[in-house]
Amino acid sequence: MSGGARRGRLVVIVEDTRDCAAALEVALAAGGLFEVWSCTSAEEALERIGSQTPFAVVTDIHLPGISGLALIARLREQYPRTGLKIIAVSGDGCPQLREQALSAGAQIFFPKPYSPLTVRRALEELVNEE
């Protein structure tokens, strides 16, 4: 859903599972508060973001190529003072993964399965905190 005039705050979804990405796209795009871009890899996300600063990135931890944890760390280096919001998601049951995601720079971690509406509500709360 890219192109044209911005409808809302840009949220980049980085998710290699198409069904998960599609459900998030629908939930986040509803209401027009967020413009949503979907990427299937960290490399694609970094390329598409370029010099823009999105409002938020929602990334899976286990991605092909660069991992979600490495993506989070790279985004924190690339945008250190922008207020970029990062939400990490994962279907991995490893109990340490939440702490690893938060330590890398994510503000919020959701284990799969999660409700896309819960992610949307979390992003709306982050907008209200600004």
C-alpha positions in Angstrom: 0.0 0.0 0.0 2.5 2.6 -1.0 2.5 5.5 -3.3 0.4 8.6 -3.4 -0.1 11.2 -0.7 0.5 10.0 2.9 -2.7 9.1 4.6 -1.2 8.7 8.1 1.9 7.8 10.0 4.1 5.3 8.2 4.3 1.9 9.7 6.5 -0.7 8.1 5.7 -4.3 8.6 8.6 -6.8 8.2 7.1 -10.3 8.1 8.0 -13.2 5.8 4.7 -15.0 6.5 2.2 -13.6 4.0 -0.9 -14.3 6.1 0.5 -12.6 9.2 1.5 -9.6 7.1 -1.9 -9.4 5.4 -3.8 -9.5 8.7 -1.6 -6.7 10.2 -2.0 -4.6 7.0 -5.8 -4.8 7.2 -5.8 -4.0 11.0 -3.4 -1.1 10.8 -4.7 0.5 7.6 -8.3 0.7 8.9 -9.3 4.1 10.0 -6.5 6.0 8.1 -4.3 6.7 11.1 -1.5 4.6 9.6 0.0 4.2 6.1 1.3 0.7 5.9 4.1 -0.8 3.9 4.8 -4.5 4.0 8.3 -6.1 3.4 9.2 -9.7 3.5 12.8 -9.2 4.7 14.9 -6.9 6.7 17.0 -6.1 3.6 13.8 -5.0 1.7 12.7 -2.9 4.7 16.0 -1.1 5.0 16.0 -0.4 1.2 12.4 0.9 1.1 12.8 3.0 4.2 16.0 4.7 2.8 16.3 8.1 4.2 12.7 8.3 5.4 11.9 7.8 9.1 8.8 5.7 9.6 6.7 6.2 12.8 7.0 2.6 13.6 8.3 -0.8 12.5 6.6 -4.1 13.3 9.1 -6.9 12.7 9.1 -10.6 13.1 12.2 -11.9 14.8 12.9 -14.8 12.5 13.4 -13.5 9.0 15.4 -14.8 6.0 18.8 -13.1 5.8 19.2 -10.4 8.4 17.3 -11.4 11.6 14.6 -9.2 13.2 17.0 -8.7 16.2 19.7 -7.4 13.9 17.2 -5.2 12.0 16.1 -3.6 15.3 19.7 -2.9 16.3 20.4 -1.4 12.9 17.4 0.8 13.0 18.4 2.0 16.5 21.8 2.9 15.1 20.4 4.5 11.9 17.6 6.5 13.7 19.0 7.2 17.2 17.0 10.3 18.0 13.9 10.1 15.9 11.5 8.4 18.3 11.1 5.5 16.0 8.7 2.9 17.6 9.6 -0.8 17.2 7.3 -3.7 17.9 8.8 -7.2 17.7 6.7 -10.4 17.1 7.7 -14.0 17.1 6.3 -17.5 17.1 9.4 -18.8 18.8 8.7 -20.1 22.3 12.1 -19.3 23.6 11.6 -17.5 26.9 14.7 -15.3 26.5 13.5 -13.9 23.1 11.3 -11.2 24.6 14.2 -9.9 26.6 16.5 -10.1 23.6 14.0 -8.1 21.5 13.6 -5.4 24.2 17.4 -5.3 24.8 17.9 -4.8 21.0 15.6 -1.7 21.1 12.0 -2.9 20.7 9.5 -1.2 22.9 6.9 -4.0 22.8 7.1 -7.7 22.1 4.1 -9.9 21.1 4.4 -13.7 21.0 2.5 -15.4 18.2 -0.4 -15.9 17.9 -1.3 -12.3 18.6 -4.3 -10.2 17.6 -3.5 -7.7 14.9 -6.0 -5.4 16.7 -3.8 -5.6 19.8 -0.9 -4.4 17.7 -3.0 -1.6 16.3 -4.1 -0.5 19.8 -0.4 -0.6 21.0 0.5 1.7 18.1 -2.4 4.0 18.8 -1.2 4.3 22.4 2.3 5.2 21.2 0.8 7.9 19.0 -1.1 9.3 22.0 2.1 9.4 24.1 3.8 11.8 21.6 
